[in-house]
């Protein structure tokens, strides 16, 4: 059985898309990488493979939906750091599967298929823990909404500036127990979140900003700092920042 660990992401809540990394057991430079995607539509990926390659796929993955590795056999990239930067930019999980014989295509393909199936199983298990909405559907902000219409004309940098102001507004409302102000700020932050790329993780920032106490203050500050690091493409500073966020959340 192939063992792997999450270098980025949460093993208990897979995102459904991940970069999978292998290293050469002979010490060859670089890393071998493929991209795993859990498709939203049930499909049998094996039927799209040539018969020779389809026969190598594990039986568990035939005739059933799984996470799709693209490509089926990992390709070489220059470094793990480059892959990590890519994963952070795209908001992907990053899986490290250790060393393998990179010159054996059948071994590489079988190992990739095994990790892909296990990643799919973990994703489906997580999906089953999310309850069905019990009430009426949340109203989606329309293009005619006054706030969102104004935000649509802003650049990404301007949106981040507005986001910072609204987070401050929400923190102030939380401290003063002003429910009306808090609801207004929360709605506006969600509106901006629909316009910013997913990499900014506005939902995580909003969750932190709604809590109270010094820990929430610091976590909100770190989540905002992450947004600006991503905007300025200061990717080298992100790993340490992510570590601080994880440690603060688990404290």
C-alpha positions in Angstrom: 0.0 0.0 0.0 1.3 3.4 -1.0 1.6 5.8 2.0 1.2 9.5 1.5 0.7 12.6 3.6 -0.9 16.0 3.1 1.8 18.7 2.7 -1.0 21.2 2.1 -4.7 20.7 2.9 -6.7 18.7 5.5 -6.8 14.9 5.3 -10.2 15.0 7.0 -11.6 17.4 4.5 -10.1 16.9 1.0 -10.9 19.7 -1.5 -11.5 17.3 -4.4 -8.4 18.5 -6.4 -4.8 17.8 -5.5 -1.2 17.8 -6.8 0.4 14.4 -6.1 4.2 14.2 -5.8 6.6 11.3 -6.0 10.4 11.4 -5.7 12.9 9.1 -7.3 14.2 6.2 -5.2 17.5 6.5 -7.0 18.0 10.1 -5.9 17.4 11.6 -9.4 16.8 15.4 -9.2 13.3 16.8 -9.4 9.9 15.4 -8.5 7.3 13.5 -10.5 3.8 15.1 -10.3 0.3 14.5 -11.5 -3.0 16.3 -10.7 -6.0 14.5 -9.1 -9.5 15.7 -9.7 -12.7 14.3 -8.3 -15.2 15.0 -11.1 -18.7 16.2 -10.1 -20.2 13.8 -12.6 -20.0 10.0 -12.1 -17.8 8.5 -14.8 -15.7 5.4 -15.5 -12.3 6.8 -16.4 -10.9 3.3 -17.4 -13.1 3.2 -20.5 -11.2 6.2 -22.0 -7.8 4.5 -21.7 -6.2 2.3 -24.3 -6.9 -1.4 -23.5 -3.2 -2.0 -22.5 -3.3 0.8 -19.9 -6.8 0.1 -18.8 -5.8 -3.4 -17.8 -3.2 -2.0 -15.4 -5.8 0.0 -13.5 -6.9 -1.5 -10.1 -10.2 -3.4 -10.2 -11.5 -1.1 -7.6 -11.3 1.8 -10.0 -13.0 0.1 -13.0 -16.6 0.9 -13.6 -16.7 3.3 -10.7 -16.1 7.0 -10.3 -12.7 8.0 -8.8 -10.4 10.9 -8.8 -8.9 11.3 -12.2 -5.1 11.6 -12.5 -3.9 13.9 -15.2 -1.6 12.7 -16.6 -2.1 9.0 -15.6 1.7 8.7 -15.2 3.3 11.5 -13.2 5.6 13.9 -15.2 8.9 15.4 -13.9 9.0 18.9 -12.5 12.0 20.8 -11.2 11.4 20.9 -7.5 8.9 20.3 -4.6 9.1 24.1 -3.9 7.8 24.8 -7.4 4.9 22.4 -6.9 4.1 23.8 -3.5 3.9 27.3 -4.9 1.6 26.1 -7.6 -0.7 24.3 -5.1 -0.9 27.4 -2.9 -1.7 29.7 -5.8 -4.4 27.4 -7.1 -5.8 26.4 -3.6 -5.0 22.7 -4.2 -4.3 19.9 -1.7 -0.6 18.8 -2.0 0.1 15.1 -1.4 3.6 13.7 -0.9 3.7 9.9 -1.7 7.4 9.5 -1.0 9.9 7.7 -3.3 9.3 5.3 -6.2 11.0 3.8 -9.2 10.3 6.6 -11.6 11.6 4.6 -14.6 8.9 1.9 -14.2 5.8 3.2 -15.9 3.5 0.4 -14.8 4.6 0.9 -11.1 4.1 4.6 -11.4 0.6 4.2 -12.9 -0.5 1.6 -10.4 0.7 3.8 -7.5 -1.0 6.9 -8.9 -4.3 4.9 -9.4 -4.1 3.7 -5.8 -3.6 7.1 -4.3 -6.3 8.5 -6.6 -8.8 6.0 -5.4 -8.0 6.6 -1.7 -8.2 10.4 -2.2 -11.6 9.9 -3.8 -12.8 7.7 -0.9 -11.6 10.3 1.6 -13.4 13.1 -0.4 -16.6 11.1 -0.6 -16.5 10.3 3.2 -16.1 14.0 3.9 -18.9 14.9 1.5 -21.2 12.6 3.4 -20.6 14.5 6.7 -22.0 17.8 5.1 -25.7 18.0 6.0 -28.3 18.8 3.4 -29.8 22.3 3.8 -32.9 22.1 5.9 -34.3 25.6 5.2 -34.9 27.6 2.0 -31.9 28.1 -0.3 -29.7 31.1 0.5 -30.5 33.9 -1.8 -27.6 34.5 -4.2 -26.5 38.1 -4.5 -27.8 39.4 -7.9 -26.0 41.7 -10.2 -28.5 44.4 -9.4 -27.5 44.3 -5.7 -26.3 47.8 -4.9 -23.1 46.7 -3.0 -22.0 44.0 -5.4 -22.7 46.2 -8.4 -20.3 48.7 -6.9 -17.7 46.0 -6.1 -17.7 44.7 -9.7 -16.0 47.9 -11.0 -13.1 47.5 -8.5 -9.7 46.0 -9.3 -8.5 43.0 -7.3 -6.3 45.3 -5.2 -9.2 47.6 -4.5 -11.4 44.6 -3.5 -8.8 43.5 -1.0 -8.7 47.1 0.5 -12.4 47.1 0.8 -12.3 43.6 2.3 -9.9 44.8 5.0 -12.3 47.7 5.9 -15.2 45.3 6.1 -13.3 42.8 8.3 -12.6 45.7 10.7 -16.2 46.6 10.6 -17.2 43.1 11.5 -14.7 42.8 14.3 -16.0 46.1 15.7 -19.6 44.8 15.5 -18.6 41.5 17.2 -17.0 43.4 20.1 -20.0 45.7 20.5 -22.5 42.9 20.0 -24.1 45.0 17.2 -26.0 42.3 15.3 -27.4 44.6 12.6 -23.9 45.9 11.8 -22.4 42.4 11.9 -25.0 41.1 9.5 -24.4 44.0 7.1 -20.6 43.5 7.2 -21.0 39.7 6.8 -23.2 40.1 3.7 -20.8 42.6 2.1 -17.8 40.3 2.8 -19.6 37.4 1.2 -20.4 39.6 -1.8 -16.7 40.5 -2.2 -15.9 36.8 -1.8 -18.0 36.0 -4.9 -15.7 38.3 -7.0 -12.3 37.3 -5.6 -10.4 34.2 -6.8 -10.8 31.1 -4.5 -7.1 31.3 -3.5 -7.9 34.2 -1.1 -10.1 31.9 1.0 -12.5 34.6 2.0 -14.7 32.1 3.8 -11.9 31.2 6.2 -11.2 34.9 6.8 -14.9 35.5 7.5 -15.1 32.6 9.9 -12.1 34.0 11.9 -13.5 37.5 11.9 -16.8 36.4 13.4 -15.2 34.9 16.6 -14.3 36.9 19.7 -11.2 37.2 21.8 -7.5 37.8 21.2 -7.0 34.5 19.4 -9.7 35.5 16.8 -8.0 38.9 16.5 -4.7 37.3 15.6 -6.2 34.6 13.3 -8.1 37.3 11.4 -4.9 39.3 11.1 -3.0 36.3 9.7 -5.7 35.4 7.2 -5.7 39.0 5.9 -1.9 39.0 5.7 -2.2 35.8 3.6 -4.5 37.6 1.2 -2.0 40.3 0.6 1.0 37.9 0.3 -1.0 36.1 -2.4 -1.9 39.4 -4.1 1.8 40.5 -4.1 3.0 37.0 -5.1 5.2 36.7 -2.0 4.9 32.9 -2.1 8.1 32.3 -0.2 6.5 33.7 2.9 3.3 31.6 2.7 4.5 28.3 4.2 5.5 30.0 7.5 2.3 31.9 7.5 0.2 28.8 6.9 2.0 27.1 9.8 1.1 30.0 12.2 -2.5 29.8 11.1 -2.7 26.0 11.6 -1.0 26.3 15.1 -3.4 29.1 16.1 -6.4 27.1 15.0 -5.3 24.0 16.9 -4.4 25.9 20.1 
